[in-house]
């Protein structure tokens, strides 16, 4: 289970990609178009997979931004079995 708010953001992102994989989309290799204007990300891709992957990534960005205070670089390579 996620250990802090930053972890929760990553966990939700992994789940989002996992749901897309069930629908035949590959988040790790899917390109997409987007724009950033006044701090807001707009997904502009037309294909279903591209738009959904962009949505997953956009949600991650906003989550990390909201929870920046919880990020601790000391845990970047922390081994899961130590948790």
The first five atom37 places (N, CA, C, CB, O) and aatype in JSON, in Angstrom:
{
  "aatype": [20, 20, 20, 20, 20, 20, 20, 20, 20, 20, 20, 20, 20, 20, 20, 20, 20, 20, 20, 20, 20, 20, 20, 20, 20, 20, 20, 20, 20, 20, 20, 20, 20, 20, 20, 20, 20, 20, 20, 20, 20, 20, 20, 20, 20, 20, 20, 20, 20, 20, 20, 20, 20, 20, 20, 20, 20, 20, 20, 20, 20, 20, 20, 20, 20, 20, 20, 20, 20, 20, 20, 20, 20, 20, 20, 20, 20, 20, 20, 20, 20, 20, 20],
  "atom_mask": [
    [1, 1, 1, 1, 1],
    [1, 1, 1, 1, 1],
    [1, 1, 1, 1, 1],
    [1, 1, 1, 1, 1],
    [1, 1, 1, 1, 1],
    [1, 1, 1, 1, 1],
    [1, 1, 1, 1, 1],
    [1, 1, 1, 1, 1],
    [1, 1, 1, 1, 1],
    [1, 1, 1, 1, 1],
    [1, 1, 1, 1, 1],
    [1, 1, 1, 1, 1],
    [1, 1, 1, 1, 1],
    [1, 1, 1, 1, 1],
    [1, 1, 1, 1, 1],
    [1, 1, 1, 1, 1],
    [1, 1, 1, 1, 1],
    [1, 1, 1, 1, 1],
    [1, 1, 1, 1, 1],
    [1, 1, 1, 1, 1],
    [1, 1, 1, 1, 1],
    [1, 1, 1, 1, 1],
    [1, 1, 1, 1, 1],
    [1, 1, 1, 1, 1],
    [1, 1, 1, 1, 1],
    [1, 1, 1, 1, 1],
    [1, 1, 1, 1, 1],
    [1, 1, 1, 1, 1],
    [1, 1, 1, 1, 1],
    [1, 1, 1, 1, 1],
    [1, 1, 1, 1, 1],
    [1, 1, 1, 1, 1],
    [1, 1, 1, 1, 1],
    [1, 1, 1, 1, 1],
    [1, 1, 1, 1, 1],
    [1, 1, 1, 1, 1],
    [1, 1, 1, 1, 1],
    [1, 1, 1, 1, 1],
    [1, 1, 1, 1, 1],
    [1, 1, 1, 1, 1],
    [1, 1, 1, 1, 1],
    [1, 1, 1, 1, 1],
    [1, 1, 1, 1, 1],
    [1, 1, 1, 1, 1],
    [1, 1, 1, 1, 1],
    [1, 1, 1, 1, 1],
    [1, 1, 1, 1, 1],
    [1, 1, 1, 1, 1],
    [1, 1, 1, 1, 1],
    [1, 1, 1, 1, 1],
    [1, 1, 1, 1, 1],
    [1, 1, 1, 1, 1],
    [1, 1, 1, 1, 1],
    [1, 1, 1, 1, 1],
    [1, 1, 1, 1, 1],
    [1, 1, 1, 1, 1],
    [1, 1, 1, 1, 1],
    [1, 1, 1, 1, 1],
    [1, 1, 1, 1, 1],
    [1, 1, 1, 1, 1],
    [1, 1, 1, 1, 1],
    [1, 1, 1, 1, 1],
    [1, 1, 1, 1, 1],
    [1, 1, 1, 1, 1],
    [1, 1, 1, 1, 1],
    [1, 1, 1, 1, 1],
    [1, 1, 1, 1, 1],
    [1, 1, 1, 1, 1],
    [1, 1, 1, 1, 1],
    [1, 1, 1, 1, 1],
    [1, 1, 1, 1, 1],
    [1, 1, 1, 1, 1],
    [1, 1, 1, 1, 1],
    [1, 1, 1, 1, 1],
    [1, 1, 1, 1, 1],
    [1, 1, 1, 1, 1],
    [1, 1, 1, 1, 1],
    [1, 1, 1, 1, 1],
    [1, 1, 1, 1, 1],
    [1, 1, 1, 1, 1],
    [1, 1, 1, 1, 1],
    [1, 1, 1, 1, 1],
    [1, 1, 1, 1, 1]
  ],
  "atom_positions": [
    [[0.84, -1.19, 0.0], [0.0, 0.0, 0.0], [0.88, 1.25, 0.0], [-0.95, 0.0, 1.22], [1.99, 1.24, 0.53]],
    [[0.38, 2.31, -0.59], [1.13, 3.57, -0.62], [1.44, 4.06, 0.79], [0.35, 4.64, -1.39], [0.65, 3.89, 1.72]],
    [[2.62, 4.69, 0.94], [3.08, 5.11, 2.26], [2.87, 6.59, 2.55], [4.53, 4.79, 2.39], [2.84, 6.98, 3.72]],
    [[2.74, 7.41, 1.53], [2.51, 8.84, 1.73], [1.75, 9.37, 0.52], [3.87, 9.6, 1.93], [1.39, 8.61, -0.38]],
    [[1.5, 10.66, 0.5], [0.69, 11.23, -0.57], [1.35, 11.11, -1.94], [0.41, 12.69, -0.28], [0.67, 10.88, -2.94]],
    [[2.66, 11.26, -1.99], [3.37, 11.08, -3.26], [3.19, 9.65, -3.76], [4.88, 11.41, -3.1], [2.94, 9.42, -4.94]],
    [[3.31, 8.71, -2.85], [3.09, 7.3, -3.18], [1.68, 7.06, -3.72], [3.34, 6.42, -1.95], [1.48, 6.3, -4.67]],
    [[0.7, 7.71, -3.09], [-0.69, 7.56, -3.54], [-0.85, 8.04, -4.97], [-1.65, 8.33, -2.62], [-1.56, 7.42, -5.77]],
    [[-0.19, 9.14, -5.32], [-0.27, 9.66, -6.69], [0.26, 8.63, -7.67], [0.52, 10.99, -6.82], [-0.36, 8.36, -8.7]],
    [[1.4, 8.05, -7.36], [2.01, 7.06, -8.25], [1.17, 5.79, -8.31], [3.43, 6.72, -7.78], [1.03, 5.19, -9.38]],
    [[0.61, 5.39, -7.19], [-0.25, 4.21, -7.14], [-1.48, 4.4, -8.03], [-0.68, 3.92, -5.68], [-1.84, 3.5, -8.79]],
    [[-2.1, 5.57, -7.93], [-3.28, 5.85, -8.76], [-2.91, 5.89, -10.24], [-3.92, 7.2, -8.34], [-3.68, 5.43, -11.08]],
    [[-1.74, 6.42, -10.55], [-1.28, 6.47, -11.95], [-1.06, 5.06, -12.49], [0.02, 7.3, -12.06], [-1.45, 4.76, -13.61]],
    [[-0.43, 4.21, -11.7], [-0.23, 2.82, -12.11], [-1.56, 2.12, -12.36], [0.58, 2.06, -11.05], [-1.71, 1.37, -13.32]],
    [[-2.52, 2.37, -11.49], [-3.86, 1.77, -11.67], [-4.53, 2.3, -12.93], [-4.75, 2.06, -10.44], [-5.19, 1.55, -13.65]],
    [[-4.38, 3.58, -13.19], [-4.96, 4.18, -14.39], [-4.39, 3.51, -15.64], [-4.68, 5.71, -14.43], [-5.14, 3.13, -16.54]],
    [[-3.08, 3.35, -15.69], [-2.44, 2.67, -16.82], [-2.91, 1.21, -16.89], [-0.91, 2.73, -16.69], [-3.13, 0.68, -17.98]],
    [[-3.05, 0.57, -15.73], [-3.5, -0.81, -15.7], [-4.89, -0.97, -16.3], [-3.49, -1.33, -14.28], [-5.15, -1.93, -17.02]],
    [[-5.78, -0.04, -15.99], [-7.13, -0.08, -16.56], [-7.08, 0.11, -18.07], [-8.02, 0.99, -15.92], [-7.85, -0.52, -18.81]],
    [[-6.19, 0.97, -18.53], [-6.07, 1.19, -19.98], [-5.52, -0.04, -20.68], [-5.16, 2.4, -20.26], [-5.93, -0.36, -21.8]],
    [[-4.59, -0.73, -20.04], [-4.04, -1.96, -20.64], [-5.13, -2.99, -20.86], [-2.93, -2.54, -19.75], [-5.09, -3.73, -21.84]],
    [[-6.1, -3.05, -19.95], [-7.22, -3.97, -20.11], [-8.05, -3.64, -21.36], [-8.12, -3.93, -18.87], [-8.74, -4.5, -21.91]],
    [[-7.96, -2.38, -21.8], [-8.7, -1.94, -22.98], [-7.82, -1.91, -24.23], [-9.31, -0.56, -22.74], [-8.23, -1.39, -25.27]],
    [[-6.61, -2.46, -24.12], [-5.72, -2.55, -25.27], [-4.81, -1.36, -25.48], [-6.52, -2.75, -26.46], [-4.17, -1.27, -26.53]],
    [[-4.74, -0.46, -24.53], [-3.87, 0.72, -24.65], [-2.57, 0.47, -23.88], [-4.59, 2.0, -24.11], [-2.59, -0.12, -22.8]],
    [[-1.45, 0.92, -24.43], [-0.16, 0.75, -23.78], [0.35, 2.12, -23.35], [0.86, 0.05, -24.72], [0.92, 2.86, -24.15]],
    [[0.14, 2.46, -22.09], [0.5, 3.77, -21.58], [1.97, 4.11, -21.7], [0.11, 3.87, -20.17], [2.32, 5.27, -21.93]],
    [[2.83, 3.12, -21.56], [4.26, 3.37, -21.6], [4.8, 3.74, -22.97], [4.98, 2.19, -21.11], [5.88, 4.3, -23.08]],
    [[4.05, 3.42, -24.01], [4.54, 3.66, -25.37], [3.58, 4.49, -26.2], [4.79, 2.35, -26.05], [3.78, 4.65, -27.41]],
    [[2.54, 5.03, -25.59], [1.53, 5.78, -26.32], [1.91, 7.26, -26.35], [0.13, 5.59, -25.68], [2.07, 7.88, -25.3]],
    [[2.04, 7.81, -27.53], [2.31, 9.25, -27.63], [0.98, 10.0, -27.64], [3.16, 9.58, -28.91], [-0.06, 9.43, -27.97]],
    [[1.04, 11.28, -27.29], [-0.17, 12.1, -27.31], [0.2, 13.56, -27.42], [-1.02, 11.85, -26.04], [1.34, 13.96, -27.18]],
    [[-0.78, 14.35, -27.79], [-0.61, 15.8, -27.91], [-1.29, 16.48, -26.72], [-1.2, 16.33, -29.26], [-2.35, 16.05, -26.27]],
    [[-0.66, 17.54, -26.24], [-1.24, 18.29, -25.13], [-0.73, 19.73, -25.19], [-0.89, 17.64, -23.76], [0.26, 20.02, -25.86]],
    [[-1.41, 20.6, -24.49], [-0.97, 21.98, -24.34], [-1.04, 22.35, -22.87], [-1.84, 22.96, -25.21], [-1.86, 21.82, -22.12]],
    [[-0.16, 23.27, -22.48], [-0.2, 23.82, -21.14], [-0.42, 25.32, -21.28], [1.11, 23.49, -20.33], [0.34, 26.02, -21.94]],
    [[-1.48, 25.78, -20.64], [-1.78, 27.21, -20.71], [-2.24, 27.65, -19.33], [-2.88, 27.51, -21.79], [-3.19, 27.12, -18.76]],
    [[-1.54, 28.64, -18.8], [-1.85, 29.19, -17.48], [-1.89, 28.08, -16.42], [-3.18, 29.94, -17.51], [-2.74, 28.09, -15.53]],
    [[-0.97, 27.14, -16.53], [-0.86, 26.07, -15.55], [-1.84, 24.93, -15.72], [-1.02, 26.64, -14.22], [-1.86, 24.01, -14.89]],
    [[-2.66, 24.96, -16.76], [-3.63, 23.9, -17.0], [-3.22, 23.06, -18.2], [-5.04, 24.48, -17.22], [-2.87, 23.6, -19.25]],
    [[-3.26, 21.76, -18.03], [-2.9, 20.83, -19.1], [-4.18, 20.42, -19.83], [-2.16, 19.57, -18.53], [-5.17, 20.03, -19.21]],
    [[-4.14, 20.53, -21.15], [-5.26, 20.11, -21.98], [-4.79, 19.0, -22.9], [-5.85, 21.31, -22.79], [-3.84, 19.18, -23.67]],
    [[-5.45, 17.86, -22.83], [-5.14, 16.73, -23.71], [-5.83, 16.97, -25.05], [-5.59, 15.37, -23.08], [-7.03, 17.24, -25.1]],
    [[-5.07, 16.87, -26.14], [-5.62, 17.21, -27.44], [-5.62, 16.06, -28.44], [-4.85, 18.34, -28.02], [-6.01, 16.24, -29.59]],
    [[-5.2, 14.91, -28.01], [-5.15, 13.77, -28.93], [-6.57, 13.31, -29.26], [-4.35, 12.61, -28.31], [-7.49, 13.44, -28.46]],
    [[-6.71, 12.78, -30.46], [-8.04, 12.36, -30.92], [-8.31, 10.88, -30.69], [-8.19, 12.66, -32.38], [-9.47, 10.5, -30.49]],
    [[-7.28, 10.05, -30.71], [-7.54, 8.62, -30.53], [-7.86, 8.33, -29.06], [-6.32, 7.77, -31.0], [-7.41, 9.03, -28.16]],
    [[-8.65, 7.29, -28.84], [-9.08, 6.93, -27.49], [-7.88, 6.69, -26.58], [-9.97, 5.68, -27.54], [-7.8, 7.27, -25.5]],
    [[-6.95, 5.84, -27.01], [-5.81, 5.49, -26.17], [-4.94, 6.71, -25.86], [-4.97, 4.4, -26.83], [-4.53, 6.91, -24.72]],
    [[-4.65, 7.5, -26.86], [-3.81, 8.68, -26.65], [-4.45, 9.63, -25.64], [-3.57, 9.41, -27.97], [-3.77, 10.13, -24.74]],
    [[-5.72, 9.88, -25.79], [-6.41, 10.8, -24.89], [-6.45, 10.23, -23.47], [-7.84, 11.07, -25.39], [-6.23, 10.97, -22.51]],
    [[-6.73, 8.95, -23.32], [-6.83, 8.36, -21.99], [-5.47, 8.33, -21.29], [-7.41, 6.94, -22.09], [-5.38, 8.59, -20.09]],
    [[-4.4, 8.01, -22.03], [-3.06, 8.02, -21.44], [-2.71, 9.44, -20.99], [-1.99, 7.49, -22.45], [-2.17, 9.64, -19.9]],
    [[-3.01, 10.4, -21.82], [-2.79, 11.8, -21.45], [-3.56, 12.15, -20.19], [-3.2, 12.74, -22.61], [-3.04, 12.82, -19.3]],
    [[-4.81, 11.7, -20.1], [-5.61, 11.95, -18.89], [-4.95, 11.35, -17.65], [-7.02, 11.38, -19.07], [-4.92, 11.99, -16.6]],
    [[-4.44, 10.14, -17.77], [-3.74, 9.51, -16.63], [-2.54, 10.35, -16.21], [-3.28, 8.07, -17.0], [-2.34, 10.6, -15.02]],
    [[-1.75, 10.78, -17.19], [-0.55, 11.56, -16.89], [-0.9, 12.93, -16.33], [0.31, 11.71, -18.15], [-0.24, 13.42, -15.41]],
    [[-1.94, 13.55, -16.88], [-2.37, 14.86, -16.39], [-2.83, 14.75, -14.93], [-3.53, 15.43, -17.28], [-2.49, 15.6, -14.11]],
    [[-3.57, 13.72, -14.62], [-4.03, 13.51, -13.25], [-2.85, 13.31, -12.31], [-4.98, 12.29, -13.17], [-2.85, 13.82, -11.19]],
    [[-1.83, 12.57, -12.76], [-0.62, 12.39, -11.96], [0.06, 13.72, -11.69], [0.36, 11.44, -12.68], [0.45, 14.0, -10.55]],
    [[0.2, 14.54, -12.71], [0.87, 15.84, -12.55], [0.15, 16.7, -11.53], [0.94, 16.57, -13.9], [0.79, 17.28, -10.64]],
    [[-1.15, 16.79, -11.64], [-1.92, 17.59, -10.68], [-1.82, 17.03, -9.27], [-3.38, 17.68, -11.12], [-1.73, 17.78, -8.3]],
    [[-1.85, 15.71, -9.14], [-1.73, 15.07, -7.83], [-0.37, 15.37, -7.2], [-1.95, 13.55, -7.96], [-0.29, 15.74, -6.03]],
    [[0.69, 15.21, -7.98], [2.03, 15.48, -7.46], [2.17, 16.95, -7.08], [3.1, 15.1, -8.49], [2.81, 17.27, -6.07]],
    [[1.6, 17.83, -7.87], [1.67, 19.26, -7.56], [0.96, 19.56, -6.23], [1.03, 20.09, -8.71], [1.48, 20.33, -5.42]],
    [[-0.21, 18.97, -6.02], [-0.96, 19.17, -4.77], [-0.22, 18.61, -3.56], [-2.34, 18.52, -4.88], [-0.38, 19.1, -2.44]],
    [[0.59, 17.6, -3.79], [1.23, 16.89, -2.68], [2.74, 17.03, -2.67], [0.87, 15.43, -2.73], [3.45, 16.19, -2.11]],
    [[3.24, 18.07, -3.29], [4.69, 18.28, -3.37], [5.34, 18.26, -2.0], [4.99, 19.6, -4.07], [6.47, 17.79, -1.85]],
    [[4.65, 18.75, -1.01], [5.17, 18.79, 0.36], [5.5, 17.41, 0.9], [4.17, 19.47, 1.27], [6.33, 17.28, 1.8]],
    [[4.86, 16.36, 0.37], [5.07, 15.02, 0.92], [6.25, 14.29, 0.28], [3.81, 14.19, 0.73], [6.64, 13.22, 0.75]],
    [[6.82, 14.86, -0.78], [7.92, 14.18, -1.47], [9.19, 14.22, -0.62], [8.18, 14.82, -2.85], [9.59, 15.28, -0.13]],
    [[9.82, 13.07, -0.46], [11.08, 12.97, 0.27], [12.08, 12.24, -0.63], [10.89, 12.22, 1.64], [11.94, 11.04, -0.85]],
    [[13.1, 12.95, -1.14], [14.06, 12.32, -2.06], [14.82, 11.16, -1.43], [15.03, 13.35, -2.55], [15.38, 10.33, -2.15]],
    [[14.86, 11.09, -0.11], [15.55, 9.97, 0.55], [14.89, 8.63, 0.24], [15.58, 10.2, 2.06], [15.52, 7.59, 0.36]],
    [[13.61, 8.65, -0.15], [12.88, 7.42, -0.42], [12.84, 7.05, -1.9], [11.48, 7.54, 0.1], [12.15, 6.1, -2.28]],
    [[13.55, 7.79, -2.73], [13.47, 7.56, -4.17], [13.79, 6.12, -4.56], [14.42, 8.5, -4.89], [13.09, 5.54, -5.4]],
    [[14.82, 5.54, -3.98], [15.21, 4.17, -4.32], [15.03, 3.23, -3.13], [16.66, 4.13, -4.8], [15.73, 2.23, -3.01]],
    [[14.11, 3.56, -2.27], [13.86, 2.77, -1.06], [13.28, 1.42, -1.45], [12.89, 3.52, -0.1], [12.34, 1.33, -2.25]],
    [[13.84, 0.37, -0.9], [13.4, -0.98, -1.23], [12.06, -1.29, -0.57], [14.45, -2.01, -0.8], [11.87, -1.02, 0.62]],
    [[11.15, -1.84, -1.34], [9.8, -2.1, -0.85], [9.77, -3.02, 0.37], [8.95, -2.69, -1.95], [8.93, -2.85, 1.25]],
    [[10.68, -3.98, 0.42], [10.63, -4.92, 1.55], [11.0, -4.24, 2.86], [11.55, -6.09, 1.29], [10.8, -4.83, 3.93]],
    [[11.55, -3.03, 2.82], [11.86, -2.29, 4.04], [10.63, -1.59, 4.62], [12.95, -1.26, 3.77], [10.66, -1.11, 5.75]],
    [[9.56, -1.54, 3.86], [8.35, -0.84, 4.31], [7.55, -1.7, 5.28], [7.47, -0.44, 3.12], [6.51, -1.28, 5.76]]
  ]
}
